[in-house]
Amino acid sequence: MSIQERNDLVLEYLWCIDCVIRQNYGLVQAARLDGDDVYQSLALRLIRAVELYKPGARSMKGYIFSQLKYELLTCKSSKARYGFCAASYDLRGAVVSLDALMESTAHAM
């Protein structure tokens, strides 16, 4: 498949991202995920799904939806949210603002 063919298919199935986000909006809100970050993650997964799709028992649309739903579930992992590879799944409060860090070091001196 050429890059142009892939890009055309991605554009054709771009609506799937909005559909998955709408169907799982409660999850996105409950996990306090940034909408733009979620959209970007799903867009990258869509590109990979189009590239890796092999015609067979499942339609391309079905394959794309399953890939996007899986990606949405992994968006809330600590690795995805904070970039920590060895972090526990439910890591909370791992990100500290630089202002808070500077303030705490100023108090310690």
Buried (B, 14 or more C-beta within 10 A) or exposed (E): EEEEEEEEBBEEBEEBBEEBBEEBEEBBEEBEBEEEEBBEBBBEBBBEBBEEBEEEEEEBEEBBBEBBBEBBEEBBBBEBBEEBEEBEEEBEEEEEEEEEEEEEEEEEE
